[in-house]
């Protein structure tokens, strides 16, 4: 078949589709699915993405069929839709990736902004028994007095002091090892 005959057949199928013939649109899909899929594979380099894009292309073409201009090749029109759909997929992914990268960069900045000694301290604190770690945090990170610590923990002031002292000794040992 020559190109003019193909275009005439496509135009007739488009008209029939616009009049409600699903069979006519199915025929358009059958006639152009290989070209659409081939273009999408070529652009995406991924068969799964290409299959998704081909499907999206035909859905979009069906929804926009009334906008098709019969003066132009249906094949060119559908391939342009495919190319645009595939480009849009890449744009969405790039925006998503860019957003994810910004979050990761921010996390890295925040992580690197933390003093390495602080990270070492946090590591050593994590090794401590909670009975010793909690009073240390309350005393040195929250700035509480022994009286306040004793009330928070429900122990006497002397017990709060002993826990802070024992915690400090162990913490020093963990950080030196």
C-alpha positions in Angstrom: 0.0 0.0 0.0 1.2 3.5 -0.7 1.2 6.4 1.8 -1.8 8.2 0.3 -4.0 5.1 0.6 -2.9 4.6 4.2 -3.6 8.2 5.1 -7.1 8.0 3.4 -7.8 4.8 5.4 -6.7 6.5 8.6 -8.9 9.5 7.8 -11.9 7.2 7.3 -11.1 5.4 10.5 -10.9 8.6 12.4 -14.3 9.8 11.0 -15.8 6.4 12.0 -14.3 6.7 15.5 -15.7 10.2 15.9 -19.1 8.8 15.0 -18.8 6.3 17.8 -17.2 3.2 16.2 -14.9 1.6 18.7 -13.9 -1.0 16.1 -12.6 1.8 13.9 -10.4 3.2 16.7 -9.2 -0.3 17.5 -8.1 -0.6 13.9 -6.2 2.7 14.2 -4.5 1.3 17.3 -3.6 -1.9 15.4 -2.2 0.1 12.5 0.0 2.3 14.6 0.8 0.5 17.8 4.2 -0.8 16.5 5.3 2.7 15.4 4.2 4.3 18.7 5.8 1.6 20.8 9.0 1.8 18.7 9.3 5.5 19.2 8.6 5.2 22.9 11.2 2.5 23.3 13.7 4.6 21.4 13.1 7.6 23.6 12.7 5.8 27.0 15.1 2.9 26.5 12.8 0.9 28.7 10.2 -1.5 27.4 7.9 -1.2 30.5 7.9 2.6 30.3 7.4 2.3 26.5 4.4 0.1 27.0 2.9 2.6 29.5 3.6 5.5 27.2 2.1 3.7 24.2 -1.1 3.1 26.2 -1.1 6.7 27.4 -0.6 7.9 23.8 -3.7 6.0 22.5 -5.8 7.1 25.4 -4.8 10.7 24.8 -5.4 10.4 21.1 -8.8 8.9 21.7 -9.7 11.8 24.0 -8.3 14.4 21.5 -9.5 12.8 18.3 -11.9 15.7 17.6 -8.9 17.9 17.4 -7.2 15.8 14.7 -6.8 17.8 11.4 -7.3 15.4 8.5 -5.0 17.6 6.3 -2.1 16.0 8.2 -1.0 12.4 8.5 -2.6 10.6 11.4 0.7 8.7 11.9 2.6 11.9 12.4 -0.1 13.2 14.7 -0.1 10.1 16.9 3.7 9.9 17.0 3.8 13.6 18.1 1.4 12.7 20.9 3.7 9.8 21.8 6.8 11.9 21.8 5.1 14.6 24.0 3.8 11.9 26.4 7.2 10.4 26.7 8.9 13.8 27.2 6.3 14.7 29.9 7.1 11.4 31.7 10.8 12.4 31.7 9.9 15.9 33.0 7.8 14.5 35.8 10.5 12.1 36.8 13.2 14.8 36.6 11.1 17.1 38.8 10.5 14.2 41.3 14.2 13.2 41.2 15.1 16.9 41.6 12.9 17.2 44.6 14.2 13.9 46.1 17.8 15.1 45.4 17.1 18.4 47.1 15.8 16.5 50.2 18.8 14.2 50.2 21.2 17.2 49.7 19.4 19.0 52.6 19.7 15.9 54.8 23.4 15.6 53.8 24.0 19.3 54.6 22.2 18.9 57.9 24.2 15.7 58.7 27.5 17.3 57.7 26.6 20.4 59.7 26.5 18.3 62.8 29.9 18.3 64.5 31.6 14.9 64.1 32.3 15.0 67.9 28.5 15.4 68.4 27.9 12.3 66.2 30.5 10.4 68.3 28.7 11.6 71.5 25.4 10.5 70.2 26.9 7.1 69.4 28.3 6.7 72.8 25.0 7.9 74.4 23.2 5.2 72.5 25.4 2.6 74.2 24.4 3.7 77.7 21.7 2.1 79.7 18.6 4.4 79.6 18.8 4.7 83.4 22.1 6.5 82.9 21.6 8.1 79.5 18.3 9.9 80.4 19.7 11.8 83.4 22.8 12.8 81.3 20.6 14.2 78.6 18.4 16.0 81.0 21.4 17.6 82.8 23.6 18.5 79.9 21.3 18.8 76.9 18.2 20.2 78.6 20.0 22.1 81.3 17.9 20.8 84.2 19.0 20.9 87.8 19.4 17.8 89.9 16.2 18.7 91.7 14.3 18.9 88.3 15.9 15.6 87.1 14.9 13.8 90.3 11.3 15.0 89.9 11.2 13.9 86.2 12.7 10.5 87.0 10.8 10.0 90.3 14.0 9.4 92.2 15.8 11.3 95.0 18.2 14.1 94.3 21.2 12.0 95.4 20.1 9.1 93.1 19.9 11.6 90.2 23.4 12.9 91.0 24.8 9.3 91.1 23.2 8.4 87.8 24.6 11.5 86.1 28.1 10.7 87.6 28.0 7.0 86.5 26.7 8.0 83.1 29.5 10.5 82.6 32.2 8.0 83.6 30.8 5.4 81.1 30.4 7.9 78.4 34.0 9.0 78.7 35.1 5.3 78.5 32.9 4.7 75.4 34.3 7.8 73.7 37.9 6.9 74.4 37.5 3.4 73.1 
